[in-house]
Amino acid sequence: MREYRTGGHTVRALDGVTMHLGGGEFTSIVGPSGAGKSTLLQLLGALDTPDSGSIQFNGTEISTMTDEQQSTFRRHQVGFVFQFFNLLPTLTAWENVALPMLLDGKKLRHVRRDAVRLLDRVGLGNRLGHRPAELSGGQMQRVAVARALMMNPPLILADEPTGNLDSSTGAAIMDLLCHVAHDDGAERAVVMVTHNLESASRTDRVITVQDGKLHSDVVPQPLTPLGGRHAAGMREQQTEIIPTVHHGTFLSKAMVSGPPARRGRHSARRS
């Protein structure tokens, strides 16, 4: 549970949420403004602490960590992608990508190769020396994705990553995030908050938050055998009966009873 005091009133941003996220899975969180989506993302990334309940990552409780421990957790275990990119304007593209390593005490000259490799990976190998003001919105978001991958974290949290982009550029960023979640062999969990239902339909799982509660949890299903893996058809599931790979577990308020049986990379029990 997470509550805030505002205007002399108590607002319960999240209430009784239980969820389990698995590695190698791309999950989107949708819902109306004020539903609790951003609060949930902040709790998952140790940017905020719940008033009650438990949040665990690979069996480690993160909600009771000290500020220093949470900072270390964020630096090594979580990559963040934001709507407005949050790039430093005085740094070049590769220096922005290298920044997490610099904050971890590494020397700039020692991490340039890794930063350049990541920019090549996101299609910006020809923009290494450009500063944010010299890049388009889509290019800045690609730099932000590369920066989120710099520490090779098992979790990527994306807050409206396509919200400041046009539809075609946003679709390209979704392609990149899908690749990050599925195609690099890292079994990395990607969690995205979005208002864009078309983007959400491309993810492995769509969680809807409403009035601080989990309203629904659906697995997008192809409408026809030729509809593709992320076609827009969805089948609704109860949150508690969607087992995922037991790798990178998040729990809040209550423990899920036992690890799920592995029946494939994105296995889900379906009714």
C-alpha positions as CSV (number, residue, x, y, z in Angstrom):
1,M,0.0,0.0,0.0
2,R,1.2,3.5,-0.7
3,E,-0.6,6.7,0.6
4,Y,0.1,10.4,0.1
5,R,-1.0,13.5,1.9
6,T,-2.2,16.2,-0.5
7,G,-4.4,19.2,0.2
8,G,-5.1,18.0,3.7
9,H,-6.4,14.7,2.4
10,T,-5.0,11.2,2.3
11,V,-4.8,9.7,-1.2
12,R,-4.3,5.9,-1.4
13,A,-2.3,5.7,-4.6
14,L,-1.9,1.9,-4.4
15,D,-4.0,-0.5,-2.4
16,G,-3.7,-4.3,-2.1
17,V,-1.5,-4.9,-5.2
18,T,0.0,-8.3,-5.7
19,M,2.0,-9.0,-8.9
20,H,4.8,-11.2,-10.1
21,L,7.0,-10.2,-13.0
22,G,9.3,-12.5,-14.9
23,G,12.6,-12.2,-16.7
24,G,12.4,-12.3,-20.5
25,E,8.9,-10.7,-20.3
26,F,7.7,-7.3,-21.6
27,T,4.9,-6.0,-19.4
28,S,2.9,-2.8,-20.0
29,I,1.0,-1.0,-17.2
30,V,-2.0,1.0,-18.4
31,G,-4.8,2.9,-16.8
32,P,-6.3,6.4,-16.4
33,S,-4.4,9.4,-15.1
34,G,-4.1,9.1,-11.3
35,A,-4.7,5.4,-11.3
36,G,-1.4,4.6,-9.6
37,K,0.7,3.6,-12.6
38,S,3.7,5.9,-12.0
39,T,3.6,5.1,-8.2
40,L,3.8,1.4,-9.0
41,L,6.8,2.0,-11.4
42,Q,8.6,4.1,-8.7
43,L,8.1,1.4,-6.1
44,L,9.5,-1.3,-8.5
45,G,12.5,0.9,-9.2
46,A,13.2,1.7,-5.5
47,L,12.5,5.4,-6.1
48,D,9.8,5.2,-3.5
49,T,9.0,3.0,-0.5
50,P,5.6,1.4,0.3
51,D,3.8,2.2,3.5
52,S,3.1,-1.5,4.0
53,G,3.7,-4.7,2.2
54,S,6.7,-6.3,0.6
55,I,8.7,-5.7,-2.7
56,Q,11.2,-8.4,-3.5
57,F,13.7,-8.7,-6.3
58,N,15.2,-12.2,-6.8
59,G,14.4,-13.0,-3.2
60,T,15.9,-9.8,-1.8
61,E,13.6,-7.3,0.0
62,I,14.1,-3.8,-1.5
63,S,11.5,-1.9,0.4
64,T,13.5,-2.0,3.7
65,M,16.9,-1.1,2.2
66,T,18.7,2.0,3.3
67,D,18.9,5.0,0.9
68,E,22.5,4.0,0.1
69,Q,21.5,0.3,-0.6
70,Q,18.5,1.5,-2.8
71,S,20.9,3.7,-4.7
72,T,23.2,0.8,-5.3
73,F,20.2,-1.4,-6.3
74,R,19.0,1.2,-8.8
75,R,22.5,1.7,-10.3
76,H,23.2,-2.0,-10.8
77,Q,19.8,-3.7,-11.2
78,V,17.6,-1.2,-12.9
79,G,17.7,0.8,-16.2
80,F,15.3,3.8,-16.5
81,V,13.8,5.2,-19.7
82,F,11.8,8.4,-19.4
83,Q,9.3,10.2,-21.6
84,F,11.5,13.3,-21.8
85,F,14.8,11.4,-22.2
86,N,16.6,13.1,-19.2
87,L,19.9,13.4,-21.2
88,L,22.5,15.8,-20.0
89,P,22.7,18.6,-22.6
90,T,26.5,19.2,-22.2
91,L,27.4,15.6,-22.8
92,T,27.7,13.9,-26.2
93,A,25.6,10.8,-27.0
94,W,28.3,8.3,-26.0
95,E,29.1,10.3,-22.8
96,N,25.4,10.2,-21.9
97,V,25.3,6.5,-22.4
98,A,28.5,6.0,-20.3
99,L,27.1,8.1,-17.4
100,P,25.9,5.1,-15.3
101,M,29.4,3.7,-15.3
102,L,30.9,7.1,-14.3
103,L,28.5,7.3,-11.4
104,D,29.7,3.8,-10.4
105,G,33.3,5.1,-10.2
106,K,34.6,4.0,-13.6
107,K,36.9,6.3,-15.8
108,L,35.4,7.7,-18.9
109,R,38.2,6.3,-21.1
110,H,37.6,2.8,-19.8
111,V,33.9,2.7,-20.7
112,R,33.9,4.4,-24.1
113,R,34.0,1.1,-26.0
114,D,30.9,-0.2,-24.2
115,A,29.0,3.0,-24.8
116,V,29.9,3.0,-28.5
117,R,28.8,-0.6,-28.8
118,L,25.4,0.2,-27.3
119,L,24.9,3.2,-29.6
120,D,25.7,0.9,-32.5
121,R,23.2,-1.5,-31.2
122,V,20.4,1.1,-31.2
123,G,21.3,2.4,-34.6
124,L,23.2,5.5,-33.6
125,G,26.8,4.6,-34.4
126,N,27.1,7.7,-36.6
127,R,25.9,10.0,-33.8
128,L,28.5,9.4,-31.2
129,G,29.7,12.9,-30.8
130,H,26.4,14.7,-31.1
131,R,24.8,16.4,-28.2
132,P,21.1,16.1,-27.4
133,A,20.3,19.4,-29.0
134,E,21.6,18.0,-32.3
135,L,19.5,14.9,-32.2
136,S,15.8,14.2,-33.0
137,G,13.4,13.1,-30.4
138,G,13.6,9.5,-31.6
139,Q,17.4,9.6,-31.5
140,M,17.4,11.0,-28.0
141,Q,15.1,8.2,-26.9
142,R,17.5,5.6,-28.5
143,V,20.4,7.2,-26.5
144,A,18.2,6.9,-23.4
145,V,17.6,3.2,-24.1
146,A,21.3,2.6,-24.7
147,R,22.1,4.4,-21.4
148,A,19.5,2.2,-19.6
149,L,21.4,-0.9,-20.8
150,M,24.9,0.3,-19.9
151,M,25.1,-1.6,-16.6
152,N,23.4,-4.6,-18.2
153,P,20.6,-4.6,-15.6
154,P,18.0,-7.4,-15.3
155,L,15.2,-4.9,-15.2
156,I,14.3,-2.0,-17.5
157,L,11.6,0.5,-16.3
158,A,10.1,2.7,-19.1
159,D,7.8,5.6,-18.2
160,E,5.8,6.7,-21.2
161,P,8.8,6.1,-23.5
162,T,6.8,6.9,-26.7
163,G,4.7,9.7,-25.2
164,N,6.8,12.5,-26.6
165,L,7.2,11.0,-30.0
166,D,5.1,10.8,-33.2
167,S,3.5,7.5,-34.1
168,S,6.1,6.2,-36.5
169,T,9.0,7.1,-34.2
170,G,7.2,5.6,-31.2
171,A,6.7,2.4,-33.1
172,A,10.4,2.2,-33.8
173,I,11.1,2.7,-30.1
174,M,8.7,-0.1,-29.3
175,D,10.6,-2.3,-31.8
176,L,13.7,-1.6,-29.9
177,L,12.2,-2.3,-26.5
178,C,10.7,-5.6,-27.7
179,H,14.2,-6.5,-28.9
180,V,15.7,-5.6,-25.5
181,A,13.2,-7.8,-23.8
182,H,13.3,-10.8,-26.0
183,D,16.2,-11.1,-28.3
184,D,19.5,-10.5,-26.4
185,G,19.4,-13.7,-24.3
186,A,19.6,-11.8,-21.1
187,E,16.2,-12.9,-19.7
188,R,15.6,-9.2,-18.9
189,A,12.3,-7.9,-17.6
190,V,11.0,-4.8,-19.3
191,V,8.1,-2.9,-17.6
192,M,6.5,0.0,-19.4
193,V,3.9,2.6,-18.2
194,T,1.9,3.9,-21.2
195,H,-1.4,5.5,-22.2
196,N,-0.9,4.2,-25.8
197,L,-3.0,1.0,-26.1
198,E,-1.5,0.2,-29.5
199,S,2.0,0.1,-27.9
200,A,0.6,-1.9,-25.0
201,S,-0.9,-4.5,-27.3
202,R,2.6,-5.4,-28.5
203,T,3.8,-6.4,-25.1
204,D,3.6,-9.9,-23.6
205,R,1.3,-8.9,-20.8
206,V,-1.0,-5.9,-20.1
207,I,-1.8,-4.9,-16.5
208,T,-4.5,-2.3,-16.0
209,V,-4.4,-0.2,-12.8
210,Q,-7.5,1.6,-11.7
211,D,-8.1,3.5,-8.4
212,G,-4.9,2.1,-7.0
213,K,-5.8,-1.5,-7.6
214,L,-5.0,-4.1,-10.2
215,H,-8.1,-4.1,-12.4
216,S,-7.1,-6.7,-14.9
217,D,-4.1,-8.7,-16.2
218,V,-4.3,-9.8,-19.8
219,V,-2.1,-11.7,-22.3
220,P,-2.4,-10.3,-25.8
221,Q,-3.4,-13.1,-28.2
222,P,-3.3,-13.2,-32.0
223,L,-6.7,-12.9,-33.6
224,T,-5.8,-15.5,-36.2
225,P,-3.0,-18.0,-36.6
226,L,-1.4,-15.4,-39.0
227,G,-2.0,-12.5,-36.7
228,G,1.5,-12.3,-35.3
229,R,2.8,-12.6,-31.8
230,H,1.7,-9.2,-30.6
231,A,-1.6,-8.8,-32.4
232,A,-4.2,-6.7,-30.7
233,G,-6.6,-9.4,-29.5
234,M,-6.5,-9.9,-25.8
235,R,-7.6,-12.6,-23.4
236,E,-8.3,-11.5,-19.8
237,Q,-6.7,-13.4,-16.9
238,Q,-6.8,-13.1,-13.2
239,T,-3.5,-11.6,-12.0
240,E,-2.7,-14.4,-9.6
241,I,-2.9,-17.2,-12.2
242,I,-0.4,-15.9,-14.7
243,P,2.8,-17.7,-13.8
244,T,6.0,-16.3,-15.4
245,V,9.6,-17.4,-15.5
246,H,10.8,-17.4,-11.9
247,H,13.6,-15.0,-12.6
248,G,13.4,-11.4,-11.4
249,T,10.5,-11.6,-9.0
250,F,8.6,-8.6,-7.8
251,L,6.0,-9.0,-5.1
252,S,4.0,-6.4,-3.1
253,K,1.6,-6.8,-0.2
254,A,1.7,-10.6,-0.3
255,M,3.9,-13.5,-1.5
256,V,2.7,-15.5,-4.4
257,S,2.5,-19.1,-3.2
258,G,5.6,-20.8,-4.6
259,P,7.4,-20.4,-7.9
260,P,5.5,-21.1,-11.0
261,A,6.1,-24.2,-13.1
262,R,8.2,-23.5,-16.1
263,R,6.3,-24.4,-19.3
264,G,8.1,-22.3,-21.8
265,R,9.7,-18.9,-21.9
266,H,6.5,-16.9,-21.5
267,S,4.2,-19.6,-20.2
268,A,0.8,-18.7,-18.8
269,R,-1.9,-20.9,-17.5
270,R,-5.0,-20.2,-19.6
271,S,-8.7,-21.0,-19.1
